[in-house]
Amino acid sequence: MGYDLYAVIGEGEALSAAARELSAVRPTSIGQGLALLPMTDALFDAVTDGGGERVLGFWRLPGGFERTLAAWSAGGPVAYVEAEYFGGVGEQRAAVWDGGALVLGPLHLEEGQPFGPAGSPLSQALRRLGVVASAGEDEFSAVGLGRHRHRDAWTG
């Protein structure tokens, strides 16, 4: 069974305010005061500047969107995250912007690599956003990112 996630994550109120200009998708609350804005095809089309190259090594970060994320981060940190797994094997990427600047990453965990002492790229990004994990769980679990197996399920 597979899992995929391509999304912007940030403080709920700030992300909702930033996304008001976008009719393509609305943020979904994920816990600990954070919201997730899934990178659907409609959102990708709405925010891309038409650049075709991979930005910062991400698979689905639209060309020019990193400037939008930097602008959104003036109101608090925002992360762009990607995860793709099938049968327990996969990759993760994450970056965090805060105060208009890239402050974490881009982090990349390739297929077959174990998590380092700081945890997975997604957990590191979530930690930078203020997520606190309980004993026996990581930040990914703490905000329920395993709730849906595919990015489009976050829109419904």
N, C-alpha and C positions, 0 to 999 in steps of 0.2 A: 504494500500500500504506500502511496506517495504523499508527500507534504510539500507545499510551496507557499511562499510568502514573499511579496514585494510590497513594501509599505513605508509610509512616513509615520513616525510615532512622536508624540509630543504631549505637553500638558493639555488637558482637554479643552479648557476655555480658550487658550491661545491658538490651538490648532483649529478649533471651530471658527474663531474670528478670521484666521488667515485663509481658511478654505471657503469663506462666504462668497468670494468672487468666482468660485468654481461651481458650475452646475453639474459637473460630471459625477460627483460622489460626495458623500458626507462622512465625517469621522464617526467611529464607533468607539464607545468607552470600553477600555480593557482592564481597568483596575488601577489602584494606587494613584488616582487622579489623572491618568494618561488616556489618550485616545489614539486610535489607529486610522490612518487614511490609506486604504488599499490602492495600490498602483494598478487600477483596472485599465483596459485598453482605452476606454473613454477618457480617463484622466490623463493617461500618457499622451493621447492626441491633443488634449486641451492645453497641456503645459510645455510641450516640446517646442524647441526653436527650429526644428527641422534638421538639426545636426545628426548625422548617422553614426558617429563614432561612439564607442563605449566610453562613458565618462567615469573617471576614477576607478576603472576596472569593474564597474557594476554591469550586470546583464541588462537591466531594464530602467536605469536612471535616464530619463529623457534629456536630450541635449539642451543645455541652458538651465535646467531645473535646479542645478546646484546653486545658482545665483538666487533663485527664489527661496530655496531652503535657507541660505545665508540671511536673506532679508527677514524671513519668518522667525529666525532665531533671535532677532532683536527683542522679541517678547519672551524669550526663554528657550532652552535647548530643544532642538529637534533632531531626530535620527532618521536616516534612511537605511532600511534593512532589507536583505534578501536572504532567503533560505530555500534550498531545493533538495529534497531527500526522496529516495525510493529504496525500500527494503533496508532502511537503516544506514544507507550510504548516501553522502551528498556533500554539499558545500554551503558556506555562509559568508556573507559580506555585510559590513556595517560601517557607518560613519556618523559622526555627530557634529552639528554646528551649534554654536552658542555665541551670542553677542555679535553676530555677523561674520564669524570666522569658523573655519573647520578646526575643531578642537580634539577630535578623536578619529583616527583612521585616515584613509580607509583601511579597515581590517579585513583580512580574507583568510578563511580556513578552507583549504583544498580537500577534495575527496581523499579519505583515508588518513588524514592528519588527526591526531588526538587533540583535545582541548588543552591549551597551555594552563599554567597556574592561575592566570587571570580569568579563565573561563572562555566560553565561546565568544565570537564577535558580537552576537546578539545580546548575550548576557552583559558583556562589557558596555555596550551602548545603552542598554536599559539601566545599568548601574549609574552611568553618567547622567541619565535622566532622573535619577533619584529613587529608582526601584530598590526596595529592601526585600531580600529573600529570607525566609525562615530556615531553620535548621533542616537539612535533608532535601531542600529544593534549590533550584537556581532561579535567576530573575525571569527567565523565559516562562517557567511554571508559575511563578509568583503573580504574574499578570495575565495568565491564562492564554498564552499565545498558541497553545495546542488545541484550543477549543474548536477550531475549524481547520480542515486539512488543506483547503485551497483558498487562494486569495479572494476569489470572487464570492465566496461564502460570507465574507465580512461585510458585503454590501447589502445583504438581505436581512 
